[in-house]
Amino acid sequence: MFTTVDTDGSGFIEFNEFLEILKNRESESKIFEFFKSLTKGKLIKDANLLPFTLVVNNYRRKMLIDAVTSDEPERKNKGEKVMKAYISSLKSDR
């Protein structure tokens, strides 16, 4: 299930891959159902204390800041990937 959405083989579900999961919305997709349940707070005890959407937004902000300010090439590259995916998602929402 994981390898089907980890399109770049990095071992992580990066922001752009996460957006693709949510965009596809295949009713049969187990990974979509997992993230849907996660975003609705159904999988984590006390999810109302720290909603998943807040965690995702915080992570995205951190990665965007890294894209602009980090001196470490790896962190900067990861941040730039998130920034490109976020810009793409904003354009597709118009």
C-alpha positions, 0 to 999 in steps of 0.5 A: 500500500505504501509503495503505491503512493511513494512515487519517488521511492524516498521511503516517505509520503511527501506533501505532493504525494499526500496531495495526490492521495487526497485528490484521487479519492478512490473509494476503494483506496485503503491509503485514502481511507486511512488519511481520511480517517486520520484527518477526521481524528478517528485513528488517534486517541485525543485527536481533538487536542491536536488535530491532524490538519494542524499537524500537516499545516505546521509541517508544511510551514516548517518545510516552506521556511526550510526552502527559503532559509536553510543552508543545508542542501537536503533540507532546502531541497525537501522544502522546495519540493513541498513548496512546489507541491503547495503552489501546484495545489493552490493553482489547481484549487482555482 
